[in-house]
């Protein structure tokens, strides 16, 4: 799977998303401009001691991202997570090579991009009094649904106690 952040602004969110991507073997794509430096202490504080385990790729703009990832990959879909969508994320049928894009914290994905991807726009249901969820929470919700649909391929499915046994 692939998570795409379009112009993220808050380093702690990107750090948390990076940690989730590292834990799930998901590639993280960052479309500039970023609202922070990738070497900043804010990223490390957000759990990016996992940064070395993360496949992270940067792009100057949305067009470069499309050119390098989707132009020659007709089987992959680009899903747009947005509060403006009519379709709920659980209605999407995700595939292993798909990309799920999220917009910046203050404004989401630009509407001129959304209209070109109207068939793959998805939303997380919420009460109408709330404008949006936290970006890192939204990524986790949608990514884990996609991974569930793929039967969590290649992921560890059982844990073990550090001390003792489960009493079996």
Buried (B, 14 or more C-beta within 10 A) or exposed (E): BBBBBBBBBBBBBBBBBBBBBBBBBBBBBBBBEBBBEBEBEBBEEBBBEBBEEBEBBEBEEBEEBBEEBBEEEEEBBBBBBBBEBEBEBEEBEBEBEBBBBBBBBEEBBEEEBBEEBEEBBBBBEEEEEEEBBEBBBBBBBBBEBBBEBBEEEEEEEEEEEEEEEEEE
